[in-house]
Amino acid sequence: MSYDIAEKLALLGGPKAKRTPFPTGKRHGELEKRYLNEVIDSDMLFFYMGTKVRALEKRFAEMYGMKHCIACSSGTSAVHMAVAALQLPFGGEVITSAITDMGSLTGMLYQGLVPIFADVDPDTLNMTPASVRRRITAKTRAILVVHHAGLAADMDGFLALGRETGLPILEDCAQAYCCRYRGKLAGTMGAINSFSLNHFKHISCGSGGMILTNDDRLRYHASLFLDKCYQRDEGIRNPFFLAPNYQMTELQGAVALAQLEKVENVVAARNRLGVQLDALLTQVPGVTPQKTPEGCRHGYFLYVFKLDLPELGCTTQEFSEALNAEGIPNRAHLITGGRPVYLYDIFQKRSAGPRSPSRTTPTGAATARWPRRPSIAGSR
Ligand SMILES: Cc1ncc(COP(=O)(O)O)c(C=O)c1O
């Protein structure tokens, strides 16, 4: 394949490169409606007494060849459940990627754990075992591997590090459905591994998440953590640890179950197009697509590439605008809002907790803290 650069840029008045409409991209249809109708007809929206969430868990576990799947309300809650299931001590450190979504970190913070950020490989954008190794201290308790943009990280390296140090390895597969690494699926290698079903993911039920594990103990703890620590199977309502309500409803379960039937085709189509685009873009001076290592099947959740700005003679913003003008929607610096997660205010200003020293909004306004002081008549 080759490309044609003879035309004037659309930004400068030339014809658009993309002249045919994109497919509708409609993702939800008859199957989702059928399963949703079945839920409504059943009059049961609660996962524990319904059938759809259970069917989703069974089907996903089978697809991945894993013993247990637990569905929940979001990818953020899935990571939280995974981290909580490990029962790590307060103040422990969990090493993860500097380029990820806040959802990888929220659960750690709620569990009193400290995220430690590893560097990413500039070619794959995935965190590297070498960088993680440099950050291991006496306080390190786990490693959360993020498979960025649909490309598996170096799991052989991370699993070897896990064996050497005894640290549990978790996988955050929110962006990495059906993503293969040396014959294995991302999400089958770590001790307990999470997925997201938010609107932007390969498959979606609006908001949802899932975890996979082969470990009975982790499954048990995670399943209680999902559900206020109610031991429903045992008929016991007497929580023995603090746990939120992260249940998935039957409505989400119905849509997610229907979406699961489509996920392999969705990823296969993205992979086919992504590989083609890689081949074309590597011919373009100044543009370098994300590198897919040998033995990996990229799921192209995002299509990311690097620009050599001196070679191109423009800024990232100008490049992005030119591409948009050609009819190719894109965003400059899309990843994590244009900065690695450790530069977020929550970490820079240490403002995670209600008693944190600096709690200001990005616009500078101080956030309200209530109650300032009780004003009941007669109180001192
Ligand atoms: C790597 C990663 N982890 C976790 C999450 C959180 O998922 P959710 O938005 O479903 O809470 C996301 C979502 O973008 C993600 O990309």
PDBQT file of the ligand as one rigid body, heavy atoms in Angstrom, charges set to zero:
ROOT
HETATM    1  C1  LIG A 401      -6.954   1.660  32.358  1.00  0.00    +0.000 C 
HETATM    2  C2  LIG A 401      -8.267   2.009  32.981  1.00  0.00    +0.000 A 
HETATM    3  N1  LIG A 401      -8.527   1.582  34.216  1.00  0.00    +0.000 NA
HETATM    4  C3  LIG A 401      -9.698   1.857  34.827  1.00  0.00    +0.000 A 
HETATM    5  C4  LIG A 401     -10.664   2.598  34.190  1.00  0.00    +0.000 A 
HETATM    6  C5  LIG A 401     -11.933   2.934  34.911  1.00  0.00    +0.000 C 
HETATM    7  O1  LIG A 401     -13.057   2.410  34.269  1.00  0.00    +0.000 OA
HETATM    8  P1  LIG A 401     -14.511   3.080  34.475  1.00  0.00    +0.000 P 
HETATM    9  O2  LIG A 401     -14.545   4.346  33.698  1.00  0.00    +0.000 OA
HETATM   10  O3  LIG A 401     -15.446   2.033  33.954  1.00  0.00    +0.000 OA
HETATM   11  O4  LIG A 401     -14.688   3.301  35.932  1.00  0.00    +0.000 OA
HETATM   12  C6  LIG A 401     -10.447   3.060  32.897  1.00  0.00    +0.000 A 
HETATM   13  C7  LIG A 401     -11.458   3.863  32.201  1.00  0.00    +0.000 C 
HETATM   14  O5  LIG A 401     -11.200   4.628  31.316  1.00  0.00    +0.000 OA
HETATM   15  C8  LIG A 401      -9.215   2.750  32.266  1.00  0.00    +0.000 A 
HETATM   16  O6  LIG A 401      -8.956   3.168  31.032  1.00  0.00    +0.000 OA
ENDROOT
TORSDOF 0
